[in-house]
Amino acid sequence: MTYSKNIIDNIFGGIRPTSRALGKAATTIQGWYDSGTIPQKHWADIINAAKSFDHTLNSEDFFPKQLSRLESFGYPFNKLHCLSIDDFNRPDIETLLSLGAHYLDLNIQKNPNNRVLKGKTLINLFFENSTRTEKSFELAGKRLGADVISMQIANSSVNKGETLMDTAVTLNAMNPDIIIVRHSASGAPALLSQKVSCSVINAGDGIHEHPTQALLDALTIKSAFKKISGLRVAICGDILHSRVARSNVKLLNMLGAEVRLIGPKTLLPSEAETWGVNIFNNMKDGLEDCDIIMMLRLQIERMSDALIPSKREYFHFYGLDKEKIAYTKRRTLVMHPGPMNRGVEISSEIADDEKISLIKKQVETGVAMRMGILHALSNSQDSIK
């Protein structure tokens, strides 16, 4: 599905001929070949060089939308919804991550010629508050040329007692192409997808899943380590109430990482032992030899009982600080899906340390990954019509 391989192989005849034609190191061309993308600053040189090989290129040739279908390892991407990591197999995930990596280049993200979603309508339907997810989807849709509507639930008929199903019927009558849903009830996006004729993306449902967060986390890790398989990832904190943890466990296991869960027994779900992870109740043992530490927010609003003695005591035992990160005994990078509670699950000195913190990078990657997801679903829609 990657456009760089098509250009390098079919126009220039391979990596070394491309290296000679452009006057670039073969390792540079190999990097383009492996990533599937070419930085925009090199496009003009490639377009000029291609003329010597009797080929005419333009900026449109540097977008994968020119391909008739998206695929990975010869397997076509044909999914219409993004409701759970369980919806996807390994080739699907590789396709989505490749598209996300394509849009990591800000020049490609902001190129006005990239109109993959031109003429399509995207509706953000958030029943729970959100900053990062809602705004990144809004920005992703607009950068792909979609008409984006973000519904204000507080000012909608939902606030007057309208049911989710009635809302679905109303929205479906407007003929949207993609609806992005965040809801406090687990399974709400899946139910909605059965009542509408467009694609539905789960932006977080109860304590069930948050698949797009897991995908952007995987892309962030892959960008930092150039791989995921073989890495040791510790997910720490309030696992019990975390949809992010559930999606990440599924995806990281699929991609070959070793996953550890660390938290007090009161914040670990009883079924976690069946997830294919290693479980620890203390940070010292759990963090040893970890490559990634993924901290989770303490979700007080979802707790019906007093599951921790106090926030202060929680931070003492499970909050990530300089002392605890030293337990890893290696250079470790830190992640957090946000929003952060500083001094509760993570200290500011860790969160703001750009040498080890990937938290800002996660936000930046979120737009790119969600552009990739929207692109893939749109392409799948078009191939079925």
Buried (B, 14 or more C-beta within 10 A) or exposed (E): BBBBBBBBBEBBEEBEBBBBBBEBEBEBBBBBBEBBBBBBEBBEBBBEBBEEBEBEBEBEBBBBBEEEEBBBEEBBBBBBBBBBBEBBEEBBBBBBBBBBBBBBBEEBBEBEEBBBBEEBBBBBBBBBEBEBBBBBBBBBBEBBBBBBBBBEBEEBEBEEEEEBEEBBEEBBEEEBBBBBBBBEEEBBBBBBBEBBEBBBBBBBBBBBBBBBBBBBBBBBBBBBBEEBEEBBBBBBBBBBBBBBBBBBBBBBBBBEBBBBBBBBEEBBBEEBEEBEBBBBBBBEEBBBEBBBBBBBBBBEEBBEEEBBEEBEEBBEBBBBBEEBBEBBEEEBBBBBBBEBBBEBBBBEEBBEBEEBBBBEBBBBBBBBBBBBBBBBBBBBBBEEE
